[in-house]
Amino acid sequence: MSSNVHSSVKRDPTIVENGLTPVRQLRYLPAVGSPYGVEVLDFAALRAMDTHRRRVLLQRPDFHVFALISSGTGTHEADFHSHRLTPGSALWIRPGMVHRWSDIDACDGPLILFRPGFLSGFTAAEATAPVCWHLDRQRLSLALLAAEHLGREHDAATTTPRLASPALLSHLLAALILRALPDAPASADAVRAGDWHTEVFRDYRAAVEAHFSEWHHVADYARALGYDVRTITRASRAAAGIGAKAFLDQRILLEAKRLLAHTDLPVTGCARRLGFRDVANFTTFFRRQADLPPAAWRAAYGAARPAH
């Protein structure tokens, strides 16, 4: 594994103090000699650089974190879900997720950090992969070999710049993730960038991420992307297993939960931040999606949060 550990996880981040639960905003800051958009370390390196155990506090990175557990057990929390980590666990934290390393004192395995856009083009399988899943022994062994290959090339790039190849690093990262993905397709044809549903869903997903606080109707995205609503809906069902409107609503709901749990914005402020002109409409939306009103979610989640 790389000895050139990533500076974004050891430098002092911005702390959002909000009267509820502070969230550390982590930004990707390349370490000296590693300007390639990807970095390879491991859990031991993370523990060594985090002597104050800030890893157990809530954090929100603007980069991807991909990890494999080769040995040991622990726990991790991401966006209100707790995950038990055991040998064979794979973990993929996307930019913007609010997460914390609840307990990784006994975990070992590779930890890959990379910028958004470094992995060229999400396939449908990548875009809809869960946060945490489990690999059997054979698949874990192959994934660890892929991670080791990526780590060796990354070390070579940082120690001998003339050998550096960002394109090679990107391909090796893609190979690692494809090897580790749950239910990875057996045929390369299923993940080709030219696949129609994959292309449409990738465009829709990116647009939702950019505009969910402004556009609440699939028709808005259809006009912007040049597809009709039916095409986007079919693509979403094929890639994500749910319709386009449900996919959009889930994204809005997730951000609403984050705002309510991790900021002291009043419900009216959360509504405005998410593009609802009327707080009553926001409350109706939240209650329909989460089965309880916003204030009840905030109260219940805040009470359950462990103190640090």
C-alpha angles and dihedrals in degrees: 000000000000117000090199096087122200115267096206091074096047102041119088107270128207111274118214106212109196110154092256118056120340115231120205111224107216118198126194107255112174116230118238110284094015109089095143102102095249134074133186125211137133141237093267090057091048091053092046094054094041101064091152091056094235087153090082091061123086113272137178115205125197090213138061123266118197118183140176124200108221096170141357132036135260146136137260133187126208127173096340096316125106119213127199111222119213134156105299096030116138120199129192118186112189126207111280096024114133106225145146137201096240095184125350098145092120099033124109132182142092123312117199122194120190141167122250106265095027090101100065111232125342116244116215090256092054094045093053100038113129123248093250133018139154131252123205118238096267095047091045091053091052092045091051090052089052090049091049091052090051090047093051092049090047091051090049091050093051097044098037109029093187087067093051117121117173089188091056092047090050092051092048091050090050090049091051094050094044089051091050100041116115113254091001111197115257093218127063088216089071093061102038113138088232094061105124100222092044092051095047093046092047090053092046094047092051091048092049090052090052100042111022091114091056108030118052099168128074088224089067090059093043091057093047095046099040095240127114121246093251092055092051091047093051091047092049093050091048094048105030103021093238135080123267094254092051090049091052093046091051091053092050091047093051092054090046090054091049093051093047094046101039107032136051093229110137116244089258089055092050089050092052093045089056096047100259110139092193120050089209090061090049092050091049091049093048094046092049093049101038102029093236136063122266095253091052091050091051093048095046096044095044091052092051095049113108116235122243 
